[in-house]
Amino acid sequence: MTHRQLVREIARRLPRLKRRDIAEVLAVQHELWLAELSAIDGSITLGDLGKLVVEMQTIQAAGVVGRRPLKRLYLRFRPTAKLKKAIVDKGAAA
């Protein structure tokens, strides 16, 4: 789902809100998520969907002398049991 599709769907479900206002709320949400995920040990819990976590690992390349350590980022999404069940149910229906 794209940003535009999300704004359109929210506007359809909540007709009293203007698309411009919805887009502004989503922009603030994106700023907050960016700040949280870029922080050390930052994470976002998405209600009944799951948890989004960014982890950084410092590694040293084997056999390389005098080089700076490398940083490796891991973006992990840990789905809830409810989301897992919905995915399995939808896959079984297909």
C-alpha positions as CSV (number, residue, x, y, z in Angstrom):
1,M,0.0,0.0,0.0
2,T,1.4,3.4,-1.0
3,H,1.1,6.6,1.0
4,R,-1.5,7.9,-1.5
5,Q,-3.5,4.7,-1.2
6,L,-3.4,4.9,2.6
7,V,-4.6,8.6,2.6
8,R,-7.4,7.7,0.2
9,E,-8.6,4.7,2.2
10,I,-8.5,6.7,5.5
11,A,-10.4,9.5,3.8
12,R,-13.0,7.0,2.6
13,R,-13.5,5.5,6.0
14,L,-13.5,8.9,7.8
15,P,-15.2,11.3,5.4
16,R,-15.2,14.2,7.9
17,L,-11.4,14.4,7.6
18,K,-9.7,16.2,4.7
19,R,-7.1,14.4,2.8
20,R,-4.6,17.2,3.5
21,D,-5.1,16.7,7.2
22,I,-4.7,13.0,7.0
23,A,-1.5,13.4,5.0
24,E,-0.2,15.8,7.6
25,V,-0.9,13.4,10.5
26,L,0.9,10.6,8.6
27,A,3.9,13.0,8.0
28,V,4.1,13.6,11.7
29,Q,3.8,9.9,12.3
30,H,6.7,9.2,9.9
31,E,8.9,11.8,11.6
32,L,8.2,10.2,15.0
33,W,8.9,6.7,13.7
34,L,12.2,7.9,12.1
35,A,13.3,9.4,15.3
36,E,12.4,6.3,17.3
37,L,13.9,3.8,14.9
38,S,17.2,5.8,14.5
39,A,17.6,5.9,18.3
40,I,19.7,3.2,20.1
41,D,17.4,0.4,21.1
42,G,14.5,2.1,19.3
43,S,11.4,0.1,18.5
44,I,7.8,0.6,17.4
45,T,4.9,-1.6,18.4
46,L,2.1,-1.5,15.9
47,G,-1.0,-2.6,17.8
48,D,-2.2,-6.0,16.8
49,L,0.4,-6.3,14.0
50,G,3.8,-6.6,15.7
51,K,6.9,-4.9,16.7
52,L,9.5,-3.2,14.4
53,V,13.0,-3.1,15.7
54,V,16.3,-1.8,14.3
55,E,19.5,-3.5,15.6
56,M,23.0,-2.5,14.8
57,Q,25.9,-5.0,14.9
58,T,29.6,-4.0,14.7
59,I,31.7,-6.5,12.9
60,Q,35.4,-6.8,12.0
61,A,36.2,-8.2,8.6
62,A,38.2,-11.4,9.0
63,G,41.8,-11.1,7.8
64,V,41.7,-7.3,7.4
65,V,44.2,-5.4,9.5
66,G,44.0,-1.7,10.2
67,R,40.4,-1.2,8.9
68,R,37.6,0.3,10.8
69,P,34.9,-2.0,12.0
70,L,31.8,-2.3,9.8
71,K,28.3,-1.5,11.0
72,R,25.6,-3.9,10.0
73,L,21.9,-2.9,10.4
74,Y,19.2,-5.4,11.0
75,L,15.5,-4.4,10.6
76,R,13.4,-7.0,12.2
77,F,9.6,-7.2,12.3
78,R,8.2,-9.5,14.9
79,P,4.6,-10.2,14.1
80,T,1.9,-10.9,16.7
81,A,0.1,-14.3,16.8
82,K,-3.0,-12.5,15.4
83,L,-1.1,-11.3,12.3
84,K,0.5,-14.7,11.8
85,K,-2.9,-16.4,12.0
86,A,-4.4,-13.9,9.5
87,I,-1.6,-14.6,7.0
88,V,-2.0,-18.4,7.4
89,D,-5.8,-18.2,7.1
90,K,-5.5,-16.0,3.9
91,G,-2.9,-18.4,2.5
92,A,-5.1,-21.4,3.1
93,A,-8.1,-19.7,1.4
94,A,-6.0,-19.0,-1.8
